[in-house]
Amino acid sequence: MIGYLRDGFGVDPICRVLQLSPSTYFARKQRPKSARQLRDEELIPLVTAVWEDSGRTYGAPRHPRPHPRRAPRRLLHHRAADG
């Protein structure tokens, strides 16, 4: 966020608002990327490709008809609606 806004406002004012020392910001920028960050950079294009291939859907796939495990719930729902 600071890197994005620093050209317009400068690092010091942004750090003041965030209650963060400017030296902390610059020290963080000097550190090498963590193993998690490196792995995330590998996975993001793969996850994005799957998301695009699925029509930009997220979560469990939708079934055109009720799943067999949902049948009891569906039947009880209809029974309750009948009174």
C-alpha positions in Angstrom: 0.0 0.0 0.0 2.8 2.4 0.9 4.6 1.6 -2.3 1.4 2.4 -4.3 0.7 5.7 -2.6 4.2 7.0 -2.0 4.6 8.9 -5.3 1.6 11.0 -4.5 2.1 11.5 -0.7 5.6 10.4 0.3 6.6 7.7 2.6 6.8 9.7 5.8 3.2 11.1 5.8 1.8 7.6 5.0 3.8 6.0 7.7 2.6 8.6 10.2 -1.1 7.9 9.4 -0.4 4.1 9.7 1.6 4.7 12.9 4.5 2.9 11.4 8.1 3.9 11.4 9.5 4.8 8.0 12.6 2.7 8.8 10.4 -0.3 9.3 9.0 0.2 5.8 12.4 0.5 4.2 13.8 -2.5 6.2 10.8 -4.6 5.0 11.5 -3.7 1.4 15.1 -4.9 1.8 14.2 -8.3 3.1 14.1 -11.2 0.7 10.8 -12.8 -0.1 9.6 -15.6 2.2 9.1 -19.1 1.1 5.3 -18.6 1.4 5.5 -15.5 -0.9 7.5 -17.4 -3.5 5.1 -20.3 -3.4 2.1 -17.9 -3.7 3.7 -16.3 -6.7 3.9 -19.8 -8.3 0.3 -20.7 -7.4 -1.5 -17.5 -8.3 -1.3 -18.0 -12.1 -2.4 -21.6 -11.7 -5.4 -20.7 -9.5 -6.3 -17.9 -11.8 -6.3 -20.2 -14.9 -8.6 -22.7 -13.1 -10.9 -19.8 -12.1 -11.0 -18.5 -15.7 -11.6 -22.0 -17.1 -14.5 -22.5 -14.7 -16.3 -19.3 -15.9 -15.0 -17.3 -13.0 -16.9 -19.3 -10.4 -15.7 -19.9 -6.9 -16.6 -22.6 -4.5 -18.3 -26.0 -4.8 -19.6 -26.9 -8.2 -23.3 -26.5 -8.7 -25.4 -29.5 -9.7 -28.3 -29.2 -12.1 -30.3 -31.6 -9.9 -30.1 -32.3 -6.2 -27.1 -34.3 -5.0 -28.1 -37.7 -3.6 -26.8 -36.8 -0.1 -29.1 -33.8 -0.2 -32.2 -35.8 -1.0 -33.2 -36.4 2.6 -33.0 -32.7 3.4 -34.9 -31.9 0.2 -37.6 -34.4 1.0 -38.0 -33.2 4.6 -38.3 -29.6 3.3 -41.1 -30.6 0.9 -42.8 -32.6 3.8 -42.7 -29.5 6.1 -44.1 -27.3 3.3 -47.1 -29.7 2.9 -48.0 -29.1 6.5 
